[in-house]
Amino acid sequence: MLLSHQYNITIEGEFIGWQAEQTTGNIIDAMHIMCHAVSVSNVVGVVGPWLSREAQVIAPFGEKLGIPVISYSATNPGLSDQNAYPNFHRTVASDFAAAAAVAKLFIRYNWTSCTIIYQNDAFGTGGANAISEAFNDSRLIVSQMIVFDIATSSIRGDLKSLLTNAATRMVVVWAESLYTYLVLQEALASNVVGPQFTWILSSSVSLNSFNQTFYENLIGMLLIEPAVGSVVNAPINTTLLSAAYSIWQQYELESFPGSMNVDNYALFTFDATWTLIQSLQQLCTSKINISSSCLSFIESSFCFDRRFIHSNLLLDVISRTEFLGVSGPIQFSMNVTDRITGLYYSAKNAQPSSNGLSFVSVLEYSHPGDWRIPTKENVIIWPGNSLTQPIGGTLLKGVNLRIGVIESVPFTIIEKIKDASGQSTIQYSGYVHDLIKLLQNKMEFIPIIE
């Protein structure tokens, strides 16, 4: 908003004001904050909210008021439905795109199945279902789906048994950072994080917040997260970005992390805000079919009874918005609520660093394309501190396998052999026995033939 002042963007001769509020994840609290805000001032748009479960409530409330809701981080695929959420837009990609990226990652490395651990809310459930759909379309398998209950902050069931008894050793976690950390804590305590298991996260966690004794287990994890154009060498608005960074340093130098360390979601937030600013400016500049103030409201002391008069005109402007933002090209559609251009992802790998462990970028993705190696290539370190790609399935090395055979010459020949002391032993031969020996040499299991 301060940048709009610097650019002298005004609405009917006045600079655009703003009010910042912080939600907690509780949808009732979010509604309370929203209701109070619109009751005391003429709110013409919402940038946010942060969480999908909040957006599912705030977006319909915004529709009731006739104002747009533009989120920078709510990725639940259900929010893509333009009929259900006609006033909702977002500058972060939907998890439909993320699910496609995950499926293509599995195809790239010839992995065929996975276990999904997801938090039981709009974000987790929507993401897990999107992955299941993408896997089904790609002939991949979701072996099981495990719920992390956000009400009790715990896994439903015995995590160790659920993972060790599954045929797959690929684990995808679809949860917020806080819940991802708790899932990993339990998994580390159960010894199901590396080297036999490969974990893929959807939210970043501070790797150095874990006990150092677990560092070896954490090496090799992958993190897939939304990225901005600069990460994948796609065009961005560098002029706008430089101006935004300049204002940030001017007003809050202590919070500026440096241009290379700005969180991607901060850039999605900027583009969401800039979308609203430009749309308001265009609406009020054109004044097509507007005889009164372009910011006119039907007034009421009760928040649910307020209404922005020119709602349809503003929403139409937003749906036709197209510009080069700080995160990449921004464009919306009349058919879905999603951003339809500039959809990028980065795959990062947990690796040892001078400060302990850190996520290092190893792959980049542009939707609807495919994964590729970045210009600055980094070697992937897989679980077990290995350079060998995991197969994704259960390893049988050192495992006792009971194998039942039926005598059928020449496939299975069973003979009783007496040694010098007169003791009898059973000796197996034939094609089946040769096959078992071949598999034993390759897979290193311990056969117990009966």
C-alpha positions in Angstrom: 0.0 0.0 0.0 2.9 2.4 0.8 4.2 1.7 -2.7 0.8 2.8 -4.2 1.3 6.1 -2.3 4.8 6.5 -3.7 3.3 5.9 -7.2 0.6 8.5 -6.4 -2.2 6.0 -6.9 -5.4 7.5 -5.5 -9.1 6.7 -5.5 -11.3 9.7 -5.9 -8.4 11.9 -4.7 -7.6 9.8 -1.6 -4.7 7.4 -1.0 -5.8 3.8 -0.3 -5.8 2.9 3.3 -5.4 -0.5 4.9 -5.8 -2.4 8.1 -3.7 -5.5 9.1 -5.1 -8.3 11.2 -3.6 -11.7 12.2 -5.7 -14.8 12.2 -4.9 -17.9 14.3 -6.3 -20.7 12.3 -9.6 -20.7 14.2 -12.3 -20.0 11.7 -14.6 -18.4 14.3 -11.9 -16.0 15.3 -11.3 -15.2 11.6 -15.0 -14.4 11.1 -15.0 -12.2 14.2 -12.0 -10.2 13.0 -13.6 -9.8 9.6 -17.0 -8.8 10.9 -15.5 -6.1 13.2 -13.2 -4.8 10.4 -16.1 -4.2 7.9 -18.3 -2.8 10.6 -16.0 0.1 11.5 -14.7 1.0 8.0 -15.5 0.7 4.3 -13.5 -2.4 3.4 -13.4 -2.9 -0.4 -11.2 -6.0 -0.5 -9.4 -8.6 1.5 -5.8 -9.8 0.9 -5.7 -13.2 2.6 -6.5 -15.2 4.6 -3.4 -17.4 5.2 -5.1 -20.8 5.6 -7.5 -22.7 3.3 -9.9 -23.6 6.2 -10.2 -19.8 6.9 -10.6 -19.0 3.2 -13.6 -21.4 3.0 -15.4 -19.2 5.4 -14.1 -15.7 4.7 -14.6 -16.1 0.9 -18.4 -16.7 1.2 -18.6 -13.9 3.8 -16.8 -11.6 1.3 -19.4 -12.7 -1.4 -22.2 -11.6 1.0 -20.5 -8.2 1.4 -19.8 -7.9 -2.3 -16.0 -7.6 -1.9 -13.1 -9.6 -3.4 -11.0 -12.0 -1.3 -7.5 -12.5 -2.8 -5.4 -15.1 -1.0 -1.6 -15.5 -1.3 -1.3 -18.9 0.4 -4.7 -20.8 0.5 -4.1 -23.7 -1.9 -7.0 -26.1 -1.3 -8.2 -27.3 -4.7 -11.9 -26.9 -3.6 -11.4 -23.2 -3.6 -10.9 -23.3 -7.4 -14.7 -23.6 -8.0 -15.8 -20.3 -9.4 -19.4 -21.1 -8.9 -18.9 -21.8 -5.2 -16.5 -18.9 -4.6 -17.3 -16.3 -7.2 -15.4 -13.5 -5.4 -12.3 -15.5 -4.5 -8.9 -15.4 -6.3 -5.4 -16.4 -5.3 -1.9 -15.6 -6.4 -0.5 -18.9 -5.2 -1.0 -22.0 -7.3 -3.8 -24.4 -6.4 -2.8 -27.8 -5.1 -4.1 -29.3 -8.3 -0.9 -28.0 -9.8 1.1 -29.3 -6.8 -0.4 -32.7 -7.1 0.6 -32.9 -10.8 4.1 -31.9 -9.9 4.3 -34.7 -7.3 3.1 -37.3 -9.7 5.6 -36.2 -12.4 8.4 -36.4 -9.7 7.4 -40.0 -9.1 7.4 -40.8 -12.8 10.9 -39.1 -13.2 12.4 -41.5 -10.6 10.3 -44.6 -11.4 8.6 -44.6 -8.0 5.2 -46.3 -8.2 3.5 -45.8 -4.9 3.4 -43.8 -1.7 1.8 -43.3 1.7 0.2 -39.9 2.3 0.1 -38.3 5.8 -2.3 -35.3 5.8 -3.8 -32.9 8.3 -7.6 -33.2 8.6 -8.7 -29.9 7.4 -9.4 -28.2 4.0 -5.8 -27.9 3.1 -4.7 -31.4 4.1 -7.8 -33.3 2.8 -8.0 -31.3 -0.4 -4.3 -31.8 -1.1 -4.4 -35.5 -0.4 -7.4 -36.0 -2.6 -5.7 -34.0 -5.4 -2.6 -36.2 -5.2 -4.7 -39.4 -5.2 -6.5 -38.1 -8.4 -3.2 -37.2 -10.1 -1.7 -40.6 -9.1 -4.7 -42.4 -10.5 -4.4 -40.5 -13.8 -0.7 -41.4 -14.0 -1.3 -45.1 -13.0 0.5 -44.6 -9.7 -0.7 -45.9 -6.4 -1.6 -44.3 -3.1 -1.0 -47.3 -0.7 -2.6 -45.7 2.3 -3.7 -42.3 3.7 -2.8 -41.5 7.3 -4.6 -38.8 9.2 -2.8 -36.3 11.5 -5.5 -34.9 13.7 -5.0 -31.2 14.2 -7.4 -31.2 17.2 -5.3 -33.6 19.2 -2.0 -32.9 17.4 -1.3 -36.6 16.9 -1.4 -39.3 14.3 -4.4 -41.5 14.2 -3.0 -45.0 14.7 0.5 -46.5 15.2 2.7 -44.6 12.8 5.5 -47.1 13.0 3.3 -50.1 12.2 1.4 -48.3 9.5 4.6 -47.4 7.6 6.7 -50.5 8.2 3.8 -52.8 7.2 3.2 -50.9 3.9 4.8 -52.1 0.7 6.0 -48.6 -0.2 8.8 -46.7 1.4 7.8 -43.3 -0.1 6.0 -41.0 2.4 4.3 -37.7 1.3 3.3 -35.3 4.0 0.6 -32.7 3.3 0.5 -30.5 6.3 1.4 -27.0 7.6 4.9 -26.4 8.9 3.8 -26.8 12.6 2.1 -30.1 12.0 4.8 -31.4 9.7 7.3 -30.8 12.5 5.1 -32.8 14.9 4.7 -35.7 12.4 8.5 -35.8 11.8 9.1 -35.8 15.6 7.0 -38.9 16.0 8.4 -40.5 12.9 12.0 -40.0 14.1 11.1 -41.4 17.5 9.7 -44.5 15.7 12.8 -44.8 13.5 10.9 -44.5 10.2 12.7 -41.5 8.7 15.6 -42.6 6.6 17.6 -44.5 5.4 14.9 -47.0 4.3 12.1 -44.3 4.0 12.1 -41.3 1.6 10.0 -38.4 2.9 8.5 -35.7 0.7 7.2 -32.6 2.5 4.8 -29.9 1.3 5.8 -27.3 4.0 9.2 -26.2 5.1 10.5 -26.9 8.6 13.6 -25.8 10.4 15.8 -28.9 10.2 18.2 -27.5 12.9 15.3 -27.4 15.4 15.5 -31.2 15.7 18.0 -33.0 18.0 21.4 -33.4 16.3 21.2 -37.2 16.9 18.5 -37.3 14.2 20.4 -35.3 11.5 21.6 -38.5 9.7 17.9 -39.6 9.4 16.7 -36.3 8.1 19.3 -36.2 5.2 17.7 -37.0 1.9 14.2 -35.6 2.5 12.6 -33.6 -0.3 10.6 -30.4 0.0 8.2 -29.4 -2.7 6.9 -25.8 -2.4 5.5 -23.0 -4.6 8.2 -20.9 -6.2 8.4 -17.5 -7.9 9.6 -16.7 -11.4 13.1 -15.7 -10.3 13.7 -19.3 -9.0 13.1 -20.9 -12.4 14.6 -18.1 -14.5 11.1 -16.9 -15.6 10.4 -13.2 -16.1 9.4 -11.1 -13.1 8.8 -7.3 -12.6 12.2 -6.3 -11.3 11.3 -2.6 -11.2 8.3 -3.2 -8.9 10.3 -5.6 -6.8 13.2 -3.1 -6.3 10.7 -0.4 -5.3 9.0 -2.8 -2.8 12.3 -3.8 -1.2 13.4 -0.1 -1.0 10.2 0.8 0.9 10.6 -2.3 3.2 14.1 -1.2 4.1 13.0 2.4 4.6 10.2 1.5 7.1 11.3 -1.8 8.7 15.0 -2.3 8.0 15.2 -4.7 11.0 12.8 -7.2 9.5 14.2 -7.2 6.0 16.1 -10.5 5.5 18.0 -9.5 2.4 16.7 -9.9 -1.2 17.9 -13.5 -1.5 16.1 -14.6 1.6 12.6 -13.1 1.2 10.0 -15.8 1.6 8.1 -16.7 -1.6 4.8 -16.1 0.1 5.7 -12.5 0.8 6.0 -12.0 -3.0 2.6 -13.8 -3.5 1.2 -11.4 -0.9 2.6 -8.4 -2.8 1.0 -9.5 -6.0 -2.3 -10.2 -4.3 -2.2 -6.6 -2.9 -1.1 -5.1 -6.2 -4.0 -6.9 -8.0 -6.5 -5.3 -5.7 -4.9 -1.9 -6.0 -4.8 -1.9 -9.8 -8.4 -3.3 -10.0 -9.7 -0.5 -7.7 -7.8 2.1 -9.7 -9.2 0.8 -13.0 -12.7 0.6 -11.6 -12.7 4.1 -10.3 -10.9 5.6 -13.3 -13.3 4.2 -15.9 -16.5 5.0 -14.0 -18.5 3.1 -16.6 -22.1 2.8 -15.5 -21.1 4.5 -12.2 -23.1 7.6 -11.4 -22.2 7.8 -7.7 -18.9 7.2 -5.8 -17.1 4.1 -7.1 -16.7 3.1 -3.4 -20.4 3.4 -2.4 -21.8 1.0 0.2 -25.2 0.0 1.5 -24.6 1.0 5.1 -25.5 -1.1 8.1 -24.3 -1.4 11.7 -24.6 -5.2 11.3 -21.6 -6.5 9.3 -23.7 -9.1 7.4 -26.0 -6.4 6.0 -23.3 -4.2 4.5 -22.9 -4.4 0.7 -20.4 -2.9 -1.7 -22.6 -1.5 -4.5 -20.2 -2.0 -7.4 -19.2 -5.5 -6.5 -19.9 -7.1 -9.9 -17.9 -4.4 -11.8 -14.9 -4.8 -9.5 -14.9 -8.6 -9.7 -15.1 -8.4 -13.5 -12.1 -6.1 -13.5 -10.1 -8.5 -11.3 -11.0 -11.5 -13.5 -9.6 -9.6 -16.5 -6.4 -8.5 -14.6 -3.1 -9.3 -16.3 0.3 -7.9 -15.4 3.9 -8.9 -14.7 4.2 -9.2 -10.9 7.1 -9.7 -8.6 6.4 -13.5 -8.5 5.9 -13.8 -12.2 3.1 -13.2 -14.8 -0.3 -12.7 -13.1 -3.5 -13.6 -15.0 -6.9 -14.8 -13.9 -9.8 -16.4 -15.7 -13.6 -16.1 -15.8 -14.0 -19.9 -15.3 -11.8 -20.6 -12.2 -10.6 -18.6 -9.2 -7.0 -19.7 -9.7 -4.0 -17.8 -11.1 -3.5 -19.4 -14.5 0.0 -18.2 -15.4 3.3 -18.2 -13.5 2.8 -21.5 -11.7 6.2 -22.7 -10.5 7.5 -25.2 -7.9 10.9 -25.9 -6.4 12.2 -29.3 -5.1 14.7 -29.0 -2.3 16.8 -31.6 -0.7 17.8 -31.9 3.0 21.6 -31.9 3.0 24.5 -31.3 5.5 25.7 -27.7 5.7 28.1 -25.6 7.7 25.3 -24.8 10.1 23.9 -28.3 10.5 21.3 -29.2 7.9 19.6 -27.1 5.2 17.3 -27.5 2.2 19.1 -27.1 -1.1 17.3 -26.5 -4.4 17.8 -29.5 -6.7 14.9 -29.4 -9.2 12.5 -26.8 -10.7 9.1 -27.1 -12.2 6.9 -24.9 -14.4 3.2 -26.0 -14.7 2.0 -27.7 -16.8 5.5 -28.8 -17.9 7.9 -31.1 -16.2 10.8 -31.1 -13.7 14.2 -30.0 -14.8 17.6 -29.5 -13.3 18.3 -25.8 -12.4 21.0 -23.8 -14.1 23.0 -24.1 -10.9 23.0 -27.8 -10.5 23.2 -29.4 -7.0 23.7 -33.1 -6.5 20.8 -34.9 -4.7 21.8 -36.6 -1.5 19.3 -39.5 -0.8 18.4 -41.0 2.5 21.2 -42.9 4.2 23.6 -40.1 2.9 23.7 -41.9 -0.4 24.1 -40.9 -4.0 22.0 -43.9 -5.1 18.4 -43.2 -5.9 15.9 -45.2 -3.7 13.7 -47.7 -5.4 10.7 -46.6 -3.4 9.6 -50.1 -2.3 10.4 -52.4 0.6 14.0 -53.8 0.7 14.4 -57.5 1.6 18.1 -57.4 2.5 18.6 -59.5 5.7 14.9 -60.3 6.0 13.9 -64.0 6.7 11.4 -65.2 4.0 9.4 -68.4 4.6 9.0 -70.0 1.1 6.6 -72.9 0.7 7.3 -75.3 -2.2 5.5 -78.3 -3.6 7.4 -81.2 -5.1 7.0 -81.3 -8.9 9.8 -82.8 -11.0 11.7 -81.1 -12.7 10.6 -77.8 -11.1 11.0 -78.8 -7.5 12.9 -81.9 -6.6 13.0 -82.9 -2.9 15.6 -85.5 -1.7 16.5 -86.9 1.7 20.2 -87.1 2.0 22.0 -89.1 4.8 25.4 -88.0 6.0 28.2 -90.2 7.4 26.6 -90.2 10.9 23.3 -91.4 9.4 21.4 -88.1 10.0 18.9 -87.2 7.3 18.6 -83.7 5.7 16.3 -82.4 3.0 18.0 -81.2 -0.1 16.1 -79.1 -2.7 16.9 -78.8 -6.4 15.2 -78.0 -9.7 14.2 -74.9 -11.6 12.3 -73.3 -8.7 15.2 -73.8 -6.4 17.6 -72.2 -8.9 15.2 -69.2 -9.2 15.1 -68.8 -5.4 18.9 -68.8 -5.3 19.1 -66.2 -8.1 16.6 -63.9 -6.3 18.5 -64.4 -3.0 21.8 -63.3 -4.6 20.2 -60.2 -6.0 17.9 -59.2 -3.1 20.0 -60.6 -0.2 17.1 -62.0 1.7 17.4 -65.2 3.9 15.2 -68.0 2.5 13.6 -70.5 4.8 12.2 -73.2 2.4 9.5 -75.4 3.7 
